[in-house]
Amino acid sequence: MGLPWYVGYFEGKHWLTNIDYTQEDIRKVIEAALDLKRKFRSRVPTPYLKGKTLFMLFYNRSLRTRNSFEAGMFQLGGHAHFLSPNDVYTPTLPEDMEPYKTEAIRDVARVLSRYGDGIAIRIYGDAAKWHIGRGHRVIEEFAKWAEIPVLNMEDDVYHPFQALADIMAVLEVMPKIQGKKFVVSYAYSGGLKPLAVPQSVTLIAAMFGAEVVLAHPPGFELQDHIIQKAKELADQYGGSFTITNNMEEAFEGAAVVYPKAWSPKGFFPPYNSSVDKEGAKEYQKKFKDWIVTMDLLEKSGKPYYMHCGPADRGQEVTDEVLDSYEKSLYFQEAENRLHVQKAVMAMVMGSRFQEF
Ligand code: CP
């Protein structure tokens, strides 16, 4: 049995954000993921990472990410090892070190590099002290020191594997995205969610030449460097990028809508001198009418509905939409997490010269 073309295709590279790659690279990932999805469904063995280990360090909880990475490594013939930051000396940036309680990321990264073949990390919110960008710094620090690929399982700036699964789901139902109206919208939640998903989805939609519309109430702006990059990608790939404060107007005539909650960044450093979680939650309450209903989707012309999960029922979206809207991609997005992650792991952790 020969190795498929994608094993080792990006051998040794990190996957911290999709904008380190091109649209052509992402299309290769999707092609590999589609192959792995077909093989998974027909139970064709895919032991392309036989004997290899992925260390998964979760500073935050997870359903989809943890289980899809863990199942994915098993299906590729390898092993996924779960690490809670409280069960090891917590891997920490230099300014937060505490003797015999924490360990420098630069040391953790080099130790794990001697035991296995990849390190995957999730860190945002409380774990990153709500200082937006700190979670991403943690992952960059791992990438700087690790001698094996580092994978970003979501930080406070990017969620690359979510965006890969999402674009795969869109391409499966709509092979040409260029020129189609793709709305990334705020939706209300009582919780505080990171900016990672709307930022990564906005970027990947721009990278595929969509007419991207970002909709949110005042105060929910994405980070400036993300907006700048979205504009550049829209220019580069023949799409467009606009921002509105009106959800209904944004939805009108859309091919795809991706409404989900994120936090108003002005309540957190570096956009504020202190962390004000209660203030942010109180401010969010003004926008409870940013909810996706069947009526709104029907009035808008029945776009595809997307959400990374977990969706807050009765806040971000109604039960009716999640349970019975015929153009919902909610479960397909979750399903595709498994396949895009297997694709990237085979590409970066696999070797073109290995035997299996
Ligand atoms: N979408 C996503 O990352 O889900 P989990 O938080 O369940 O991993």
Boltz pocket constraint, residues with backbone or C-beta under 6 A from the ligand:
constraints:
  - pocket:
      binder: B
      contacts: [[A, 61], [A, 62], [A, 63], [A, 64], [A, 65], [A, 66], [A, 153], [A, 154], [A, 162], [A, 308], [A, 309], [A, 310]]
      max_distance: 6.0
